[in-house]
Amino acid sequence: MRRLLTVLAAGVVPLAAAVYLPTASAETQDASTSTYAACAVPSVKAPAGTRVESVSAARQEGGTITGTGVLQGTVTGVPAFCEVTVTLTHPGSGDHAKVRTWLPETGWNGRFQGLGGSAYLAGDNNVGLGTAVKNGYAAVTTDAGVGDVVDTSWALNSQGQVNTALLKNFASRSQHEAAVVGKEVVDAVYGEHPAYSYFTGCSTGGRQGYMEAQRYPDDYDGVLAEAPAVNWDEFEVATLWPQVVMSNEKTYPTGCEFAAFTKAAVKACDPLDGVKDGLVNDPNRCDFDPRTLIGTKVVCDGKELTVTAADAAVVRKVWDGPRTTSGKKLWPGVPVGADLSALSTPGSPFPVPAAWVRLWVAKDPSLDLSTITYDRFTQLFKQSHAEYDKVIGTDDPDLTAFRDSGGKLLTWHGQADEFIPTQGTVQYRKQVEQEMGGTKKTDAFYRLFLAPGTNHCGLNGQDGSADGLAALTAWVEHGKAPKTLPATLINDEGKQVTRDLCSYPQALRYTGRGDTTAASSFRCVTPNRH
């Protein structure tokens, strides 16, 4: 059965909350097994600065939940739940942001979970919501009034100007408003507040988690922010660097050639942690020179290619990262070990930075990115930082309010992240240490774990796994700060290995004995800081 009730309102929805009512008494059923009979529209008070346009409630049977839009995926075994949808607008902005809260009909664990987005998708595509409900959470997400992962039709208005209201939604306020609304819905439906509240997200979702900690420190007890897209205004432009290099050098290595450079670098730098295990534990220590491959033969699609000096020069610039024509470093490059072809297909730049530069920075949808010179690149980089750092940079190191509220921030980031250079996150962590009184004081509420050989969001099951949420809940609810984060990684041979990821600034080193695929054969040491 699917029951849908919709109400239009301004400000407060004038309906008494017809909440879930237990069908059995507390004497016969405890909270974890109670069955609730009603899924009705609750009263919802508009968060500050917004107006409630509508509220609906629908009972869903659960079962198999399939992702929507470009991001697919499925989750099975989802129990029945109540879906409450609240549409908000910011008066005068013409936006319509949908906030969806899913509440398990039975087995609520007393916790609340906010879910972040990916690329230009501001919220979840149902798979995360389904997983949260399956695990007993009441969960919330928002579309911020924008589109799917690569939908940027909202960027500019009809006059060709940046839609500042929707950008602000996407950048900061939508997740806060979702937290406010979601908790209100939970309180109305269950008749009690969540005991603990958590935010989870990777990439854009990771950036949203950092924004919550920076600007809305009381929204969540714990934030799990994975491969966070902090420094958005800078790294998004920097992600175009491989395309700019190839265009300016007029050299376009094939995917096979890029793979050959990556394989050679991993082979050369793999032993730096004391053992050859197919993983580069600290890419910053890798000084492999791509020029050593000049003259090497590479077979690609049945054709034999020869690596040239020009190919090596391109790879060297890509690894080094963006610089001005005078040599000043602008941003870290693609990490050694990352998939270079993901960013370097000739004429096909990664769509997220391509849209950012065309629409928000240049404000020219027809801009031919292949014509960007090194000088023009520097200008675009600096312009993006000047215009958008305070809007979406998400790099404020002052986490005093979050710390004082008792909040805990946990992050992991793959060291072979092809889209968001790991060093940007490391740089932010160092800035927080400087702001908050050093490593030890920062570790009390914020911990960073770096995952060797792991690609973008790769510990979410695509290229390994780690249960960061379990570590975060143990930290928040039991005071057990994670010294390590157990993870399954994939080495350069495609084999699974286990590692206990180290809390930054420590890094993994081989003990000198034992199985190189086992976490027990490695320990955490403090290397020289870079």
Secondary structure, DSSP 8 states (H G I E B T S, - for coil): ---EEEEE-SSS--S------BSS-TTT--TTT--B-----------TT-EEEEEEEEEE--EEEE--SS---EEEEE--EEEEEEEEE-TTS---EEEEEEEESS---SEEEEE--BTTB-S--SHHHHHHHHTT-EEEEE-TT--STT--TTSB-TTS-B-HHHHHIIIIIHHHHHHHHHHHHHHHHHSS--SEEEEEEETHHHHHHHHHHHH-TTS-SEEEEES---SHHHHHHHTTHHHHHHHHHT----HHHHHHHHHHHHHHHGGGGSS-SS--S-GGG----GGGGTT-EEEETTEEEE--HHHHHHHHHHHH--B-TT--B-S----TTS-THHHH-TT---HHHHHIIIIIIS--TT--GGG--HHHHHHHHHHHHHHHHHHH-------HHHHHTT-EEEEEEETT-SSS-HHHHHHHHHHHHHHHTSHHHHHTTEEEEEETT--TTTTBTTSEEE-HHHHHHHHHHH----SEEEEEEE-TTS-EEEEEEEBTT-EEEE-SSS-TTSGGGEEEE-----
